[in-house]
Amino acid sequence: MLREERSTSTEENARELSRVLGDQAVVVVTDRAHVLRCERVFARYFADVQVVGALSPPLVRARVAVREVAAL
């Protein structure tokens, strides 16, 4: 298990992890509202990627959902 903490965006996160891991299969855990975009971004860097959505507190979910609609 590896937690990448330097990036400030999903794109940076995927890019940094691909530098460390190469083309290994990855499982990404993120907020449920972020799963779709996260899967799309990580698929640019990894041939085999699975994204799992975790349940966040209601206020966090609302904030993330709004951000994700704008980002998509």
C-alpha positions in Angstrom: 0.0 0.0 0.0 1.3 3.4 -1.0 -0.1 6.8 -0.2 1.2 9.6 -2.4 0.9 12.9 -0.6 2.8 15.5 -2.7 0.3 16.0 -5.5 -2.4 18.7 -5.5 -4.7 17.2 -8.1 -5.9 13.8 -9.4 -3.8 14.2 -12.5 -0.6 14.9 -10.5 -1.4 12.0 -8.2 -1.7 9.5 -11.1 1.4 10.9 -12.8 3.5 10.7 -9.6 2.3 7.2 -8.8 3.1 6.0 -12.3 6.7 7.2 -11.8 7.0 5.2 -8.6 5.0 2.1 -9.6 5.6 1.9 -13.4 2.9 0.0 -15.2 1.6 -2.1 -12.2 -2.0 -2.7 -11.6 -3.4 -0.2 -9.1 -6.4 0.1 -6.8 -7.3 3.7 -5.9 -9.5 4.5 -2.9 -11.3 7.9 -3.1 -14.6 9.6 -2.2 -17.6 8.0 -4.0 -18.3 11.1 -5.9 -14.8 11.2 -7.3 -14.8 7.6 -8.7 -15.7 8.4 -12.3 -13.2 11.1 -12.9 -10.5 9.3 -10.9 -10.9 6.2 -13.0 -10.7 8.3 -16.2 -7.5 10.1 -15.1 -5.7 7.0 -13.7 -6.5 5.1 -16.9 -4.2 7.5 -18.8 -1.3 6.2 -16.7 -2.1 2.6 -15.8 -3.4 -0.2 -18.0 -5.1 -1.9 -15.1 -6.8 0.4 -12.6 -9.7 -0.1 -10.2 -11.2 2.7 -8.2 -13.1 2.1 -5.0 -15.4 4.7 -3.6 -15.4 5.3 0.2 -18.3 7.0 2.0 -17.5 10.4 3.5 -19.4 12.5 6.0 -22.4 14.3 4.5 -20.9 17.7 4.3 -17.7 16.4 2.6 -19.8 14.4 0.1 -21.8 17.5 -0.8 -18.7 19.6 -1.4 -17.0 16.8 -3.4 -20.1 16.2 -5.5 -20.3 19.9 -6.5 -16.6 20.0 -7.3 -16.8 16.8 -9.4 -19.7 18.1 -11.5 -17.7 21.1 -12.3 -14.6 19.1 -13.1 -16.3 16.6 -15.4 
